[in-house]
């Protein structure tokens, strides 16, 4: 998969996860379609991921008893694009604002695991090992 240009990452979020539109619009106080095209949006990637994706969309789905599996597939497709990006700043934003946040509540890594793609799983395993977290069926037999 090829890199999406850095300045197009907010647009990629909106295209992949249209459910993020209201949160992007709220953050930038303008329609989401215009907000993702502003010069500032790519430089706010960490706060965009936190405020417009992780907290309002991904976390609630992972915590839900009846998650929208199609939405979760699209979410993890988006995260995979970020984790395989050539820029460390993009990979780091995905790591800190998405993967590390899974450790904030019991069971989120396990809920996310079936939807994660190859590179995201590898980064998650590295994160779990670095924090000494062992989860049955993921990095512990």
VENMO-V29327 format. One record per residue. N is the residue number from 1. RES is the residue in one letter. PSI is psi in radians with two decimals (NA if undefined). Layout:
N:RES:PSI  N:RES:PSI
This chain:
1:X:2.39  2:X:2.71  3:X:2.42  4:X:2.41  5:X:2.48  6:X:-0.82  7:X:-0.19  8:X:0.03  9:X:-0.78  10:X:-0.65  11:X:-0.67  12:X:-0.76  13:X:-0.87  14:X:-0.71  15:X:-0.73  16:X:-0.69  17:X:1.34  18:X:-0.32  19:X:-0.28  20:X:-0.18  21:X:-0.84  22:X:-0.58  23:X:-0.64  24:X:-0.78  25:X:-0.73  26:X:-0.76  27:X:-0.75  28:X:-0.05  29:X:0.77  30:X:2.88  31:X:2.45  32:X:-0.69  33:X:-0.59  34:X:-0.68  35:X:-0.73  36:X:-0.23  37:X:-0.07  38:X:2.70  39:X:-0.50  40:X:-0.52  41:X:-0.83  42:X:-0.52  43:X:-0.12  44:X:0.42  45:X:-0.68  46:X:-0.81  47:X:-0.57  48:X:-0.80  49:X:-0.76  50:X:-0.89  51:X:-0.41  52:X:-0.15  53:X:-1.11  54:X:-1.01  55:X:-0.82  56:X:-0.32  57:X:-1.10  58:X:-0.86  59:X:-0.86  60:X:-0.64  61:X:-0.72  62:X:-0.49  63:X:-0.20  64:X:2.53  65:X:-0.37  66:X:1.22  67:X:2.71  68:X:1.77  69:X:-0.58  70:X:-0.71  71:X:-0.76  72:X:-0.67  73:X:-0.79  74:X:-0.67  75:X:-0.82  76:X:-0.44  77:X:-0.76  78:X:-0.83  79:X:-0.69  80:X:-0.73  81:X:-0.67  82:X:-0.71  83:X:-0.31  84:X:0.13  85:X:2.61  86:X:-0.38  87:X:2.22  88:X:-0.62  89:X:-0.61  90:X:-0.81  91:X:-0.72  92:X:-0.70  93:X:-0.75  94:X:-0.73  95:X:-0.91  96:X:-0.65  97:X:-0.24  98:X:-1.15  99:X:-0.82  100:X:-0.54  101:X:-0.36  102:X:-0.38  103:X:-0.14  104:X:-0.28  105:X:2.49  106:X:2.28  107:X:-0.06  108:X:-0.68  109:X:-0.77  110:X:-0.68  111:X:-0.61  112:X:-0.54  113:X:-0.81  114:X:-0.37  115:X:-0.29  116:X:2.62  117:X:3.08  118:X:-0.93  119:X:-0.67  120:X:-0.70  121:X:-0.76  122:X:-0.78  123:X:-0.65  124:X:-0.75  125:X:-0.73  126:X:-0.76  127:X:-0.84  128:X:-0.78  129:X:-0.71  130:X:-0.51  131:X:-0.02  132:X:0.53  133:X:2.22  134:X:2.14  135:X:2.20  136:X:2.32  137:X:-0.12  138:X:-1.11  139:X:0.32  140:X:2.33  141:X:NA
